[in-house]
Amino acid sequence: MSTYRRPGWWTRQVLNRLVAALTGHGVSVLGSRLLTVRGRTSGRPRTTPVNVLTLAGGERYLVAPRGETDWVRNLRAAAGATLRHGARTEHVVAEEVADAAKPEILRAYLQRWRWEVGTFFDGVGPAAPDAELRRISGRHPVFRIAARPVTDATGPLPGSGRGAPPVAAPR
């Protein structure tokens, strides 16, 4: 189910810009990072602030509380991006998580950021049963992210905005 909740003027013009400026200068707002991914049609780098969720085992995730945003569609097309916090830039690869695997990820995300994004989850909170979290999981894309070595010799990094994406070797 494809949904998108467009941010209002205050979020677009004030909050996102403030969080992006702070994060860009090295001040993380509860785990915020600047996600830069290549635009799927323009090919130009697109940057937006995101919350990176790190679970106890060290796995990291990006959750789209507003649904099918441009960054989600761009990340699907590019399969990789960069995350920036101050002067530190990390190249990452992203793999979309199946709806059936999302309940625990959504629960952890809501435990951490419900005060910020809870309104986008239709009243479902971190204490909700798995069935409720499964019910809304299709509305909130989730990506597992992992570091990609910069020394990868396959070509420009996906989402870096530099040249064409790498071509996979034939199998």
Buried (B, 14 or more C-beta within 10 A) or exposed (E): EEBEBEEEEEEEEEBBEEBBEBBBEEEBBEBBBBBBBBBBEEEEBBBBBBBBBEEEEEEBBBBBBBBBBEBBBBBBBBBBBBBBBBEEBBBBBBEBBEBEEBBEBBBBBBEBBBEEBBEBBEEBEBEBEEEBBBBBBEBBBBBBBEEBEEEEEEEBBBBBBEEEBBEEEEE
